[in-house]
Amino acid sequence: MDADAQADGRPSPSIPVEVVWVEADGSIGRCAFGLPAGSRVADAFAALRADERGAGLLERLARGELQAAIFGERCEPGELLAAGDRIELVAGLSVDPKVARRRRVEKRRALEPRSKWRGD
């Protein structure tokens, strides 16, 4: 029996899944494929391994340099996938967004002595 076939011989429905990441040059890398219904994030990683860029990404994921998320929500390899899911391989934040914003405002206040940023 075919691995993609159901017990009654009909082919399993395929769900479209996309894996995205940021390349070293800042461009967006994408790999889209169809997986059998009931697939998990780990199955998507196995399919990604077939792509020439996938092995390096999966190594970085294993080392903890990247984290997996589905539409921005962190996910685990055992999580079930739904049709149209986008798995994002993202690096952790280097600075808390609130801290970064506070630093930008302080910098503007220092550069513009009388402005809306100072509250004068």
Backbone torsions as a table, in degrees:
resi	resn	phi	psi	omega
1	MET	NA	140.8	179.5
2	ASP	-64.9	142.1	-180.0
3	ALA	-63.3	-25.9	-179.7
4	ASP	-95.5	14.8	-178.1
5	ALA	-104.5	149.6	175.9
6	GLN	-82.8	173.0	-178.8
7	ALA	-60.0	-32.0	-178.9
8	ASP	-85.9	6.5	176.0
9	GLY	94.0	-13.5	178.3
10	ARG	-75.4	147.1	177.8
11	PRO	-66.9	142.7	177.2
12	SER	-67.3	142.9	176.9
13	PRO	-64.8	141.8	-179.0
14	SER	-99.4	138.7	177.0
15	ILE	-111.1	134.1	177.6
16	PRO	-76.6	134.5	179.4
17	VAL	-135.2	144.9	178.1
18	GLU	-127.8	137.8	174.1
19	VAL	-112.8	129.6	-179.4
20	VAL	-127.1	153.4	178.8
21	TRP	-158.1	169.1	177.1
22	VAL	-101.9	125.0	178.7
23	GLU	-74.6	168.7	179.9
24	ALA	-60.1	-31.7	-179.7
25	ASP	-85.4	3.8	178.6
26	GLY	92.8	-7.0	178.3
27	SER	-78.2	163.1	-178.7
28	ILE	-93.0	125.6	175.0
29	GLY	-95.3	141.7	-178.5
30	ARG	-137.2	146.5	173.0
31	CYS	-144.5	115.9	-178.6
32	ALA	-113.4	141.5	178.0
33	PHE	-158.0	167.9	177.1
34	GLY	-104.4	137.0	178.2
35	LEU	-123.2	154.9	177.5
36	PRO	-64.5	148.8	176.0
37	ALA	-56.1	142.3	-178.5
38	GLY	90.1	3.7	179.2
39	SER	-71.3	157.8	180.0
40	ARG	-116.8	171.7	-179.7
41	VAL	-57.0	-39.1	179.0
42	ALA	-60.2	-34.8	177.7
43	ASP	-66.3	-36.7	176.8
44	ALA	-66.0	-38.4	177.6
45	PHE	-64.6	-39.0	178.1
46	ALA	-63.3	-40.3	177.9
47	ALA	-68.5	-34.9	179.3
48	LEU	-66.0	-31.3	-179.6
49	ARG	-59.5	-27.6	179.2
50	ALA	-70.0	-23.2	177.7
51	ASP	-77.6	142.0	-177.0
52	GLU	-60.5	-30.2	-180.0
53	ARG	-84.5	-16.1	-172.8
54	GLY	-65.0	-38.1	-176.8
55	ALA	-59.9	-45.5	178.7
56	GLY	-63.3	-39.8	178.5
57	LEU	-64.8	-42.5	-179.2
58	LEU	-68.3	-31.7	174.4
59	GLU	-64.9	-44.6	178.2
60	ARG	-63.7	-35.7	177.1
61	LEU	-65.0	-44.0	179.9
62	ALA	-64.9	-35.1	179.1
63	ARG	-77.5	-9.0	179.9
64	GLY	88.9	6.2	178.5
65	GLU	-73.3	-28.2	178.7
66	LEU	-121.6	155.6	174.6
67	GLN	-126.8	150.2	179.1
68	ALA	-95.8	140.4	177.0
69	ALA	-144.1	150.2	173.2
70	ILE	-111.6	114.5	-176.2
71	PHE	49.3	44.9	174.4
72	GLY	86.4	-6.3	178.6
73	GLU	-102.5	122.7	-178.6
74	ARG	-53.2	141.7	-179.1
75	CYS	-136.7	162.9	179.0
76	GLU	-108.0	157.8	-179.3
77	PRO	-57.9	-27.0	-178.3
78	GLY	-85.3	-0.5	-177.1
79	GLU	-72.8	137.4	178.7
80	LEU	-69.9	144.8	177.8
81	LEU	-100.1	148.7	174.7
82	ALA	-114.4	159.7	179.4
83	ALA	-56.8	131.8	176.8
84	GLY	85.3	3.9	178.9
85	ASP	-62.8	144.0	175.1
86	ARG	-116.0	113.9	178.3
87	ILE	-91.1	122.4	-178.7
88	GLU	-105.5	130.9	174.3
89	LEU	-102.0	106.8	-171.2
90	VAL	-122.6	150.3	174.0
91	ALA	-85.5	153.2	178.1
92	GLY	-66.7	159.9	178.8
93	LEU	-71.2	137.5	177.8
94	SER	-86.0	-24.9	179.1
95	VAL	-140.3	139.2	175.4
96	ASP	-60.3	130.9	-177.9
97	PRO	-56.2	-33.9	178.8
98	LYS	-67.5	-40.4	178.4
99	VAL	-66.3	-42.9	179.6
100	ALA	-61.0	-43.4	179.2
101	ARG	-63.8	-43.5	179.6
102	ARG	-59.9	-41.2	178.6
103	ARG	-64.7	-40.8	178.6
104	ARG	-63.2	-42.1	179.5
105	VAL	-64.9	-44.0	178.9
106	GLU	-60.9	-39.0	178.9
107	LYS	-65.2	-44.9	178.4
108	ARG	-63.1	-40.9	179.0
109	ARG	-61.6	-37.8	-179.9
110	ALA	-70.1	-33.9	-177.5
111	LEU	-83.3	-27.1	-177.5
112	GLU	-120.2	92.2	-173.7
113	PRO	-59.3	-34.2	179.6
114	ARG	-126.7	100.6	-179.8
115	SER	-158.5	179.8	178.6
116	LYS	-63.7	-20.9	-178.4
117	TRP	-74.5	-21.7	-179.7
118	ARG	-91.8	-21.2	-177.7
119	GLY	78.9	16.2	179.6
120	ASP	-82.6	NA	NA
